Amino acid sequence: MKKLIAIFLFLTMFTIFASVVVMTPNTTLYFLNWGEYIDHSLVEAFEKENKCQVIEEDVTSSEAMYQKITSNTTSYDVAIPGDYTVHQLYNEGYLRELDVKNSSLTNLGKYDTMFTDTLSSLMAKYMVDSKTGEEFNSYFCPYFWGAYSLIYSSKKAEIPSIVKANGFKALYDRGLYYEKASIGMYDTARWIVASYLMSKDYDPNITDYNGSKDGDLSSSIQDDATAALKKASFDEFGNDSLKRNVATGELDMCFTQLGDFFDVLYLVYSESSSSADISFNVAVPTETAAFFDSMVIPTTCQNYSLANKFIDFMMEPSHAYDNARAIGYSPTLTAVGEKYREAASNGDYYYEGEDEKTSLSLQSFLDNYPMYLDPLNGTTKVYMLDPKSNEYLTTCETIFNSLA
């Protein structure tokens, strides 16, 4: 009897030990991300499916991601930098090619066909090797995309028409307004310089007024941008705070990325007692710059196989759809756009409140905001930000810091 008990106890302890071994993360994925930029229930599902642990670190800009990756202080397995930073990291040899030929990774294997036509055209034009002229799209996987835009309040009657008619000029020309307008600007120096150049109808990538795109910013552009920023006298510099402050009416407008509007739109619906509380909107200027953030594998990666599995998992159309619904940015996959349209035709809601006053159907959402599935809807000229030297980026920071 004692022997049977001993055997039973041994088997019980072995079962418990085996369960602990199975359930304890035996590998770790280090993930460099932006804040509020992934559905964490999907991360948890990935951890469970792969018996691993995802450790996430957040930053607030692509420039910060670049510094994190290139410093080699942390072995990041997956990161999500912006397009021009992806290009710079590729040029400098900091990216590993994705495992696109692995037949078990069914989504990564479609890396050259699964993205929307408009996005694919941008990739083919801008994401090319500067030496060979060939696309390097097996080194990055577009995650979300959009256009640089303006969120504006409709609480003052003149604001919507001024923003729509003037685009980025509305940021810098106080003379357009009859009343005092409160204006916010992102605290990313590169975006500030780009928005200023676009407000003057220039390509945001030029380094001098003759149209050169090489080297550092000329002294004339530096002086003009600094003077324009001081004259604009922005009421707030920030990031995620800007969209919320326009939504509440504390700001009349701000420069932003398109997805920030959809993020705060959903937030306000979730907090409002009526759709009448939605007193803000978004405008994509007819001349703007597109962007897309991409999942990449830095050369610091210590878990290459797991990193590829993670990217493949997030690009599964059903997961990418759930992620887009949770985050609000425009999806990159053609299949996800189709899922949106199907869900809309089935009567799904963008936000379902307690009654009709607090709800927004998915079909109405897509009808009201066609730029969600097509961020470049209605645009006439579209740029993308080129990778720039550290000297150029330092000069942008100098222009920004001159306001202090």
C-alpha positions as CSV (number, residue, x, y, z in Angstrom):
1,M,0.0,0.0,0.0
2,K,2.8,2.4,0.9
3,K,4.5,1.6,-2.4
4,L,1.3,2.3,-4.3
5,I,1.0,5.6,-2.4
6,A,4.6,6.5,-3.1
7,I,4.1,5.7,-6.8
8,F,0.9,7.8,-6.8
9,L,2.7,10.7,-5.2
10,F,5.6,10.4,-7.6
11,L,3.3,10.4,-10.6
12,T,1.3,13.3,-9.2
13,M,4.4,15.3,-8.6
14,F,5.8,14.4,-12.1
15,T,2.5,15.5,-13.7
16,I,2.6,18.8,-11.8
17,F,6.3,19.3,-12.7
18,A,5.6,18.5,-16.3
19,S,2.7,20.9,-16.4
20,V,4.9,23.7,-15.0
21,V,7.6,22.9,-17.6
22,V,5.1,23.0,-20.4
23,M,3.4,26.2,-19.2
24,T,6.6,28.1,-18.1
25,P,7.8,30.4,-20.9
26,N,10.9,28.7,-22.3
27,T,11.7,31.5,-24.7
28,T,11.3,35.2,-24.8
29,L,10.5,37.7,-27.5
30,Y,11.7,41.3,-27.0
31,F,9.3,43.6,-28.7
32,L,9.9,47.3,-29.4
33,N,6.6,49.1,-30.0
34,W,4.7,52.4,-29.8
35,G,2.2,53.0,-27.0
36,E,-1.4,52.1,-27.6
37,Y,-0.5,50.2,-30.8
38,I,-1.4,46.6,-30.4
39,D,-4.3,44.5,-29.2
40,H,-2.7,42.8,-26.1
41,S,-5.3,40.0,-26.2
42,L,-3.6,38.9,-29.5
43,V,-0.2,39.0,-27.8
44,E,-1.6,36.8,-25.0
45,A,-3.0,34.4,-27.6
46,F,0.4,34.3,-29.3
47,E,2.2,33.6,-26.0
48,K,-0.2,30.8,-25.2
49,E,0.0,29.2,-28.6
50,N,3.8,29.3,-28.6
51,K,4.4,28.8,-24.9
52,C,6.6,31.9,-24.8
53,Q,6.7,35.4,-23.2
54,V,6.6,38.7,-25.0
55,I,8.3,41.5,-23.3
56,E,7.2,44.9,-24.8
57,E,9.0,48.2,-24.6
58,D,7.3,51.3,-25.9
59,V,8.7,54.5,-27.4
60,T,7.1,57.6,-28.9
61,S,8.9,58.1,-32.2
62,S,10.7,56.3,-35.0
63,E,13.8,58.2,-34.2
64,A,13.7,56.8,-30.6
65,M,13.3,53.3,-32.1
66,Y,16.3,53.9,-34.4
67,Q,18.4,54.9,-31.4
68,K,17.2,51.8,-29.4
69,I,18.0,49.4,-32.2
70,T,21.4,50.8,-33.2
71,S,22.7,51.2,-29.7
72,N,22.9,47.4,-29.4
73,T,22.1,47.6,-25.7
74,T,19.0,45.3,-26.0
75,S,18.5,42.4,-28.3
76,Y,15.1,43.3,-29.8
77,D,13.5,40.5,-31.8
78,V,10.7,42.5,-33.4
79,A,10.2,46.3,-33.8
80,I,7.7,48.5,-35.6
81,P,9.4,51.6,-36.9
82,G,8.1,54.0,-39.5
83,D,8.9,53.7,-43.2
84,Y,11.8,56.1,-43.4
85,T,13.4,54.6,-40.4
86,V,12.9,51.1,-41.9
87,H,14.7,52.4,-45.0
88,Q,17.6,53.8,-42.9
89,L,17.9,50.7,-40.8
90,Y,18.0,48.6,-44.0
91,N,20.6,50.9,-45.6
92,E,22.8,50.7,-42.6
93,G,22.6,46.9,-42.3
94,Y,20.5,46.6,-39.1
95,L,17.7,44.4,-40.5
96,R,17.4,40.7,-41.1
97,E,15.4,39.4,-44.0
98,L,12.1,37.8,-43.0
99,D,11.8,34.1,-43.4
100,V,9.5,34.5,-46.4
101,K,10.4,31.1,-47.9
102,N,9.4,29.1,-44.9
103,S,6.3,27.1,-46.0
104,S,5.0,26.9,-42.5
105,L,4.6,30.7,-42.3
106,T,1.7,31.0,-44.7
107,N,1.2,34.7,-44.3
108,L,4.8,35.8,-44.6
109,G,5.0,33.8,-47.9
110,K,2.5,36.3,-49.4
111,Y,4.6,39.3,-48.5
112,D,4.6,40.6,-52.1
113,T,0.9,40.2,-52.9
114,M,-1.2,40.7,-49.7
115,F,-1.1,44.5,-49.3
116,T,-3.5,47.0,-50.8
117,D,-2.8,48.2,-54.3
118,T,-2.2,51.8,-53.2
119,L,0.2,50.8,-50.5
120,S,2.0,48.3,-52.8
121,S,2.5,51.1,-55.3
122,L,4.1,53.3,-52.6
123,M,6.4,50.5,-51.5
124,A,7.5,49.8,-55.1
125,K,8.3,53.5,-55.6
126,Y,10.0,54.4,-52.3
127,M,11.2,51.2,-50.6
128,V,14.0,50.3,-53.0
129,D,17.7,49.6,-52.4
130,S,19.6,52.8,-53.2
131,K,22.4,50.9,-54.8
132,T,20.6,48.2,-56.9
133,G,17.2,49.9,-57.4
134,E,15.5,46.7,-56.3
135,E,12.7,46.5,-53.8
136,F,13.7,45.1,-50.4
137,N,10.2,44.3,-49.3
138,S,11.2,40.9,-47.8
139,Y,12.8,42.9,-45.0
140,F,9.7,44.6,-43.6
141,C,6.0,43.8,-43.2
142,P,3.6,46.9,-43.2
143,Y,1.6,46.8,-40.1
144,F,-0.7,50.0,-40.2
145,W,-0.6,52.9,-42.6
146,G,-2.1,56.3,-43.3
147,A,-1.4,59.9,-44.2
148,Y,-0.3,63.0,-42.2
149,S,-3.5,64.8,-41.5
150,L,-5.3,67.5,-39.4
151,I,-7.8,66.8,-36.7
152,Y,-10.0,69.8,-36.1
153,S,-12.8,70.9,-33.8
154,S,-16.2,72.0,-35.2
155,K,-17.1,74.1,-32.2
156,K,-15.9,77.2,-33.9
157,A,-17.8,77.8,-37.2
158,E,-14.8,79.0,-39.2
159,I,-12.4,76.1,-38.3
160,P,-13.6,73.3,-40.6
161,S,-13.7,75.4,-43.8
162,I,-10.3,77.0,-43.1
163,V,-8.7,73.6,-42.5
164,K,-10.2,71.9,-45.5
165,A,-9.3,74.8,-47.8
166,N,-5.8,75.4,-46.7
167,G,-4.4,72.1,-45.5
168,F,-1.0,72.4,-43.7
169,K,-1.0,76.2,-44.3
170,A,-3.7,76.3,-41.6
171,L,-1.1,75.3,-39.1
172,Y,1.3,78.2,-39.8
173,D,-0.8,81.1,-41.0
174,R,-2.6,82.8,-38.1
175,G,-3.9,85.4,-40.5
176,L,-6.4,82.9,-41.9
177,Y,-8.5,83.1,-38.7
178,Y,-10.9,85.8,-37.6
179,E,-10.8,84.4,-34.0
180,K,-7.8,83.2,-32.1
181,A,-7.3,79.6,-32.9
182,S,-5.6,77.1,-30.6
183,I,-3.3,74.8,-32.5
184,G,-1.3,71.8,-31.5
185,M,1.8,70.2,-33.1
186,Y,3.4,66.8,-32.7
187,D,6.7,67.0,-30.7
188,T,8.6,65.0,-33.4
189,A,11.1,67.3,-34.9
190,R,11.2,65.6,-38.3
191,W,7.5,65.9,-38.7
192,I,7.6,69.5,-37.7
193,V,10.0,70.4,-40.5
194,A,8.1,68.2,-43.0
195,S,4.8,69.9,-42.1
196,Y,6.4,73.4,-42.5
197,L,7.8,72.5,-46.0
198,M,4.4,71.1,-47.1
199,S,2.7,74.2,-45.8
200,K,4.8,76.1,-48.3
201,D,4.0,73.6,-51.1
202,Y,7.5,72.1,-51.0
203,D,8.5,68.5,-51.1
204,P,9.1,67.6,-47.4
205,N,12.3,65.9,-48.3
206,I,14.2,68.9,-49.8
207,T,17.3,70.2,-48.1
208,D,17.5,73.4,-50.1
209,Y,15.1,75.5,-52.2
210,N,16.8,74.3,-55.4
211,G,15.2,70.9,-54.8
212,S,18.2,69.0,-53.6
213,K,17.4,66.2,-51.2
214,D,21.0,65.4,-50.1
215,G,23.0,66.5,-47.0
216,D,21.8,68.7,-44.2
217,L,19.1,71.4,-44.3
218,S,20.4,74.6,-45.9
219,S,20.7,77.6,-43.6
220,S,17.9,79.4,-45.5
221,I,15.4,76.5,-44.8
222,Q,16.6,76.4,-41.2
223,D,16.1,80.1,-40.7
224,D,12.7,80.1,-42.4
225,A,11.4,77.1,-40.5
226,T,12.6,78.6,-37.2
227,A,10.9,81.9,-37.9
228,A,7.7,80.2,-39.1
229,L,7.5,78.1,-35.9
230,K,8.0,81.1,-33.7
231,K,5.3,83.0,-35.6
232,A,2.9,80.0,-35.5
233,S,3.2,80.0,-31.7
234,F,1.7,76.6,-31.2
235,D,-0.4,76.3,-28.1
236,E,0.7,72.7,-27.4
237,F,3.4,70.3,-28.3
238,G,2.6,66.7,-27.6
239,N,1.6,63.3,-29.1
240,D,-1.3,61.2,-27.9
241,S,-2.6,64.2,-25.8
242,L,-3.2,66.3,-29.0
243,K,-6.1,64.2,-30.4
244,R,-7.8,64.1,-27.1
245,N,-7.6,67.8,-26.6
246,V,-9.1,68.5,-30.0
247,A,-11.9,66.0,-29.2
248,T,-12.7,67.9,-26.0
249,G,-12.4,71.3,-27.7
250,E,-9.3,72.4,-25.7
251,L,-7.5,72.7,-29.1
252,D,-9.1,73.8,-32.4
253,M,-6.9,71.7,-34.5
254,C,-3.6,69.8,-34.6
255,F,-1.2,68.0,-36.9
256,T,-1.4,64.3,-36.6
257,Q,-1.3,60.9,-38.2
258,L,-4.6,59.7,-39.6
259,G,-5.0,56.8,-37.3
260,D,-5.0,59.0,-34.2
261,F,-8.3,60.4,-35.3
262,F,-9.9,57.0,-35.5
263,D,-8.4,56.1,-32.2
264,V,-10.0,59.1,-30.4
265,L,-13.2,58.8,-32.3
266,Y,-13.8,55.3,-30.9
267,L,-12.7,56.6,-27.4
268,V,-15.3,59.4,-27.5
269,Y,-18.1,57.1,-28.7
270,S,-17.3,54.8,-25.7
271,E,-17.6,57.8,-23.3
272,S,-20.4,59.8,-24.8
273,S,-24.1,59.8,-24.1
274,S,-25.0,60.8,-27.7
275,S,-23.3,60.9,-31.1
276,A,-24.0,64.6,-31.0
277,D,-21.0,64.8,-28.7
278,I,-18.8,64.1,-31.7
279,S,-17.8,67.7,-32.5
280,F,-14.5,67.0,-34.3
281,N,-13.4,65.6,-37.6
282,V,-10.3,64.9,-39.7
283,A,-9.0,66.3,-43.0
284,V,-6.3,64.7,-45.2
285,P,-4.8,67.6,-47.2
286,T,-4.8,67.1,-50.9
287,E,-1.0,67.4,-50.8
288,T,0.3,65.3,-48.0
289,A,2.8,62.5,-47.1
290,A,1.8,58.9,-46.6
291,F,3.4,56.7,-43.9
292,F,3.4,53.1,-43.0
293,D,4.8,51.4,-39.9
294,S,6.3,48.0,-40.4
295,M,7.3,45.0,-38.4
296,V,10.9,44.2,-38.8
297,I,13.5,41.9,-37.3
298,P,16.7,43.8,-36.2
299,T,20.1,42.1,-36.5
300,T,20.1,42.1,-32.7
301,C,17.4,39.4,-32.8
302,Q,18.1,36.4,-30.5
303,N,14.9,34.4,-31.4
304,Y,14.7,34.6,-35.2
305,S,12.2,31.7,-35.5
306,L,9.9,33.1,-32.8
307,A,10.2,36.6,-34.3
308,N,9.0,35.3,-37.7
309,K,6.2,33.4,-36.1
310,F,5.0,36.5,-34.3
311,I,4.9,38.6,-37.5
312,D,3.2,35.8,-39.3
313,F,0.7,35.5,-36.5
314,M,-0.1,39.3,-36.6
315,M,-0.5,39.1,-40.4
316,E,-3.1,36.4,-40.2
317,P,-6.1,38.2,-41.7
318,S,-8.5,37.4,-38.8
319,H,-5.9,38.6,-36.3
320,A,-5.0,41.7,-38.4
321,Y,-8.7,42.5,-38.6
322,D,-9.2,42.2,-34.8
323,N,-6.0,44.3,-34.3
324,A,-7.3,47.0,-36.6
325,R,-10.7,47.1,-34.9
326,A,-8.9,47.4,-31.5
327,I,-6.3,50.0,-32.5
328,G,-8.1,52.1,-35.1
329,Y,-5.4,52.6,-37.7
330,S,-5.9,51.8,-41.3
331,P,-5.2,48.2,-42.2
332,T,-2.6,47.3,-44.7
333,L,-4.0,43.9,-45.9
334,T,-6.4,43.6,-48.8
335,A,-8.1,40.7,-47.0
336,V,-8.8,42.9,-43.9
337,G,-10.5,45.5,-46.1
338,E,-12.7,42.8,-47.4
339,K,-13.5,41.7,-43.9
340,Y,-14.5,45.2,-43.0
341,R,-16.9,45.5,-46.0
342,E,-18.4,42.1,-45.2
343,A,-18.9,42.9,-41.6
344,A,-20.5,46.2,-42.6
345,S,-22.9,44.5,-45.0
346,N,-23.8,42.1,-42.1
347,G,-24.9,45.0,-40.0
348,D,-22.0,45.1,-37.6
349,Y,-21.2,48.2,-35.5
350,Y,-18.1,50.3,-35.4
351,Y,-19.3,51.2,-31.9
352,E,-22.4,49.7,-30.4
353,G,-23.7,51.7,-27.5
354,E,-26.8,51.2,-25.3
355,D,-29.1,52.7,-28.0
356,E,-29.1,54.3,-31.5
357,K,-27.9,57.7,-30.1
358,T,-24.7,56.2,-28.8
359,S,-24.0,53.8,-31.6
360,L,-22.3,54.0,-35.0
361,S,-22.8,51.3,-37.6
362,L,-19.8,50.0,-39.4
363,Q,-21.4,50.8,-42.7
364,S,-22.0,54.4,-41.6
365,F,-18.4,54.6,-40.4
366,L,-17.0,53.5,-43.7
367,D,-19.4,55.8,-45.6
368,N,-18.5,58.8,-43.4
369,Y,-14.7,58.1,-43.4
370,P,-13.7,56.7,-46.8
371,M,-10.1,57.5,-45.9
372,Y,-10.1,54.8,-43.3
373,L,-9.7,52.0,-45.8
374,D,-8.1,54.3,-48.4
375,P,-6.0,56.9,-46.5
376,L,-5.1,58.7,-49.8
377,N,-8.7,59.1,-50.9
378,G,-9.1,62.6,-52.5
379,T,-5.4,63.4,-52.5
380,T,-3.7,64.9,-55.6
381,K,0.0,64.7,-54.6
382,V,1.5,62.3,-52.1
383,Y,5.1,62.2,-50.7
384,M,6.8,59.8,-48.4
385,L,9.6,60.9,-46.0
386,D,13.0,59.8,-47.2
387,P,15.6,58.4,-44.8
388,K,17.9,61.2,-43.7
389,S,21.4,61.5,-42.1
390,N,21.9,61.9,-38.4
391,E,23.2,65.4,-39.1
392,Y,19.9,66.3,-40.8
393,L,17.8,64.9,-37.9
394,T,20.0,66.8,-35.4
395,T,19.3,70.0,-37.3
396,C,15.6,69.3,-37.1
397,E,15.9,68.9,-33.3
398,T,17.8,72.2,-33.2
399,I,15.0,73.9,-35.0
400,F,12.5,72.4,-32.6
401,N,14.6,73.3,-29.5
402,S,14.9,76.9,-30.7
403,L,11.3,77.4,-29.4
404,A,12.3,76.7,-25.8
